[in-house]
Amino acid sequence: MSAPDGSDHNSSDPNGSDPNGSGPDRSEPKDSARAHAHLALVALTAGTASLDVTAFFRLGGVFASVMTSNLVFVGVAVVKTEAAFGARCAVAILSYIVGVGLGSAIAPPSGKENRLGTRPLSLLLTGELALLVAYTIWWMALDARPAGWTRLALLGVIALAMGSQSAAARQLGNPNAGTTYLTGTLTSVVSSLAGRGRPDPQSVAVLIALLVGAGAGAALLDAAPITVPLLALAGVGTTVALSWHFRSTHPH
């Protein structure tokens, strides 16, 4: 039935909602963003694990992303007066700090707000991908056998990338699921299980991705070491594609 002004009381409202429930579902973009962010966290974590395995076994016995361990190693290097080992730890830690600082300046932490697809986060992830492309080319040019200053330089590049990735992960809407430092993630899952609760599915998936990425990285280091960086490239490349695609289909 039409109103005196010719409008239809049964039509959708000006905002596009339908009183009968047949209009567009406004929860769909949020659900899609959540699913994209979940995949991004898993992909990034798997890539991180492969880089940490590479750094530990081929770049001097330190980690690209686990700075807690590297800080412990600094103490060991000081006590044991191992200057070369201490230098590798320092390069990794300082590069990571620079990466976090730059990344946080570009895309500040968002708490529980998922900002996948926003321009700052998309640019930050693209910058990380560029760093890993340079690392991959250099690694392959050295036939996966870096030594001396090239080993330090490669370690610095991937630690810088991991720092920026840590900043990026804090934009994906789940503070309990990181991609580089996962002690808190493990604590959250175990605490939930101990309390007979249901652990966060994203956190569980991220921990599984860590194990898979580490295993794949170790296997490739033995079988085809020149290809190991491709794992991290795939993880970050997937996330970059997801972010830019989501931005184009769901502009903020």
C-alpha positions in Angstrom: 0.0 0.0 0.0 1.3 3.4 -1.0 1.5 6.5 1.3 -0.1 9.8 0.2 3.3 11.0 -1.1 3.5 7.9 -3.3 6.1 6.1 -1.2 5.8 2.5 -0.3 5.7 1.6 3.4 7.0 -1.9 2.5 10.0 -0.7 0.5 13.6 -0.6 1.9 14.6 2.3 4.0 17.0 5.0 2.8 20.0 3.0 4.2 19.2 0.0 2.1 17.9 -2.2 4.9 14.8 -4.3 4.3 12.2 -4.6 7.1 11.3 -8.1 5.8 14.9 -9.2 6.1 15.5 -9.6 2.3 17.9 -6.6 2.0 21.6 -6.7 1.9 23.3 -8.4 4.9 25.5 -5.8 6.6 27.3 -8.4 8.6 28.7 -9.9 5.4 31.7 -7.5 5.0 32.7 -8.0 8.6 32.5 -11.8 8.2 34.5 -11.6 5.0 37.1 -9.4 6.7 37.4 -11.8 9.6 37.9 -14.7 7.3 40.5 -12.9 5.3 42.3 -11.8 8.5 42.3 -15.4 9.8 43.9 -16.7 6.5 46.4 -13.8 6.7 47.5 -14.7 10.2 48.0 -18.3 9.3 50.0 -17.5 6.1 52.2 -15.0 7.8 53.0 -17.3 10.7 54.0 -20.2 8.5 56.4 -17.9 6.6 57.8 -16.6 9.9 58.6 -20.1 11.1 60.5 -20.9 7.9 62.6 -17.7 8.3 63.4 -18.4 11.9 64.6 -21.9 11.0 66.8 -20.4 8.2 68.2 -17.8 10.5 69.0 -20.3 13.2 70.7 -22.9 11.0 72.2 -20.7 8.3 72.5 -17.2 9.6 74.4 -17.6 12.8 72.3 -19.4 15.4 69.9 -16.6 16.2 66.3 -15.9 15.3 64.7 -13.5 12.8 61.6 -12.9 14.9 61.9 -14.4 18.4 63.6 -11.5 20.2 63.2 -12.9 23.7 65.6 -15.7 22.8 67.9 -13.3 21.1 68.1 -11.1 24.2 68.9 -14.3 26.2 71.7 -15.0 23.6 73.1 -11.5 24.2 73.6 -12.3 27.8 75.3 -15.6 26.9 77.5 -13.9 24.4 78.6 -11.4 27.0 79.4 -14.0 29.6 81.2 -16.3 27.1 82.9 -13.2 25.4 81.7 -14.4 22.0 81.8 -11.1 20.1 80.7 -12.5 16.7 77.7 -14.2 18.2 76.8 -11.1 20.1 77.1 -9.0 17.0 74.6 -11.3 15.2 72.2 -11.0 18.1 72.5 -7.2 18.1 71.9 -7.0 14.4 68.7 -9.1 14.7 67.4 -7.2 17.7 68.1 -3.7 16.3 66.7 -4.5 12.9 63.6 -5.9 14.4 63.2 -2.8 16.6 63.5 -0.5 13.5 60.9 -2.7 11.7 58.4 -2.5 14.5 59.0 1.3 14.9 58.5 2.0 11.2 55.6 -0.4 10.9 53.8 1.1 13.9 54.3 4.6 12.6 52.7 3.6 9.2 49.9 1.5 10.7 49.4 2.0 14.5 48.0 -0.9 16.6 44.3 -1.3 16.3 43.4 -3.5 19.3 40.5 -5.7 18.3 39.6 -3.7 15.2 40.4 -5.5 12.0 41.9 -3.1 9.5 42.7 -5.5 6.7 42.2 -3.8 3.4 43.0 -0.3 4.7 45.6 1.6 2.8 48.2 1.9 5.6 48.2 -1.8 6.3 48.3 -2.8 2.6 51.3 -0.5 2.1 53.1 -1.9 5.1 52.6 -5.5 4.0 53.7 -4.5 0.5 56.9 -3.0 1.9 57.6 -6.2 3.8 57.1 -8.2 0.6 59.6 -6.0 -1.2 62.1 -6.7 1.6 61.6 -10.4 1.3 61.9 -10.3 -2.5 65.3 -8.6 -2.1 66.3 -11.2 0.5 65.2 -14.1 -1.8 67.2 -12.8 -4.7 70.3 -12.3 -2.6 69.9 -15.7 -0.9 69.7 -17.4 -4.3 72.6 -15.4 -5.7 74.7 -16.7 -2.9 73.5 -20.3 -3.6 72.0 -20.4 0.0 75.5 -20.2 1.5 76.0 -16.8 3.0 79.1 -16.0 5.0 80.8 -13.1 6.7 79.1 -9.7 6.2 76.5 -11.1 3.8 75.2 -13.4 6.6 74.8 -10.4 8.9 73.1 -8.4 6.1 70.6 -11.1 5.3 69.8 -11.5 8.9 69.2 -7.8 9.2 66.9 -7.8 6.3 64.6 -10.6 7.5 64.6 -9.3 11.1 63.6 -5.9 9.7 60.8 -7.6 7.8 59.7 -9.5 10.8 59.5 -6.3 12.9 57.3 -4.7 10.3 55.2 -7.9 10.2 54.7 -7.8 13.9 53.3 -4.3 13.6 51.1 -5.4 10.7 49.7 -8.3 12.7 48.5 -5.9 15.4 46.1 -4.5 12.7 44.4 -7.8 12.1 41.9 -7.6 15.0 43.1 -10.4 17.3 45.6 -9.4 19.9 45.8 -13.0 21.1 47.1 -14.3 17.8 50.5 -13.0 16.8 52.6 -14.1 13.9 56.1 -13.7 15.3 55.9 -13.9 19.1 53.6 -16.7 20.1 54.3 -17.4 23.7 51.2 -15.3 24.6 49.2 -17.2 22.0 50.2 -20.5 23.5 49.5 -19.3 27.0 46.0 -18.2 25.9 45.2 -21.6 24.3 46.5 -23.6 27.3 44.7 -21.3 29.8 41.4 -21.8 27.9 41.8 -25.6 27.8 42.8 -25.7 31.5 39.6 -23.8 32.4 37.6 -26.2 30.3 36.8 -23.4 27.8 37.0 -23.3 24.1 40.3 -21.9 22.8 40.3 -19.2 20.2 40.3 -21.0 16.8 42.6 -18.4 15.3 45.2 -19.0 18.0 45.1 -22.7 17.5 45.4 -22.4 13.7 48.4 -20.0 14.1 50.2 -22.4 16.4 49.6 -25.2 13.9 50.9 -23.0 11.1 54.0 -22.3 13.1 54.8 -26.0 13.4 54.0 -26.6 9.7 56.1 -23.7 8.5 59.1 -24.7 10.7 58.9 -28.3 9.5 58.7 -27.2 5.8 61.6 -24.8 6.3 63.8 -27.5 7.9 62.9 -30.0 5.2 63.7 -27.6 2.4 67.0 -26.6 4.0 68.1 -30.2 3.7 66.6 -31.0 0.3 66.6 -27.7 -1.6 68.0 -24.8 0.5 67.9 -22.3 -2.3 64.1 -22.5 -2.3 63.5 -21.9 1.4 62.7 -18.1 1.1 59.8 -19.0 -1.2 57.8 -20.1 1.8 57.9 -16.7 3.4 57.3 -15.0 0.1 54.2 -17.2 -0.4 52.9 -16.3 3.1 53.4 -12.6 2.8 52.4 -12.5 -0.9 49.1 -14.2 0.0 48.4 -11.6 2.7 49.3 -8.7 0.4 46.9 -10.0 -2.2 44.2 -10.5 0.4 44.6 -7.0 1.7 44.6 -5.2 -1.6 41.7 -7.4 -2.9 39.6 -6.7 0.1 40.4 -3.0 -0.2 39.1 -3.0 -3.8 36.0 -5.0 -3.1 35.1 -3.4 0.3 36.5 0.2 0.2 36.8 1.8 3.6 
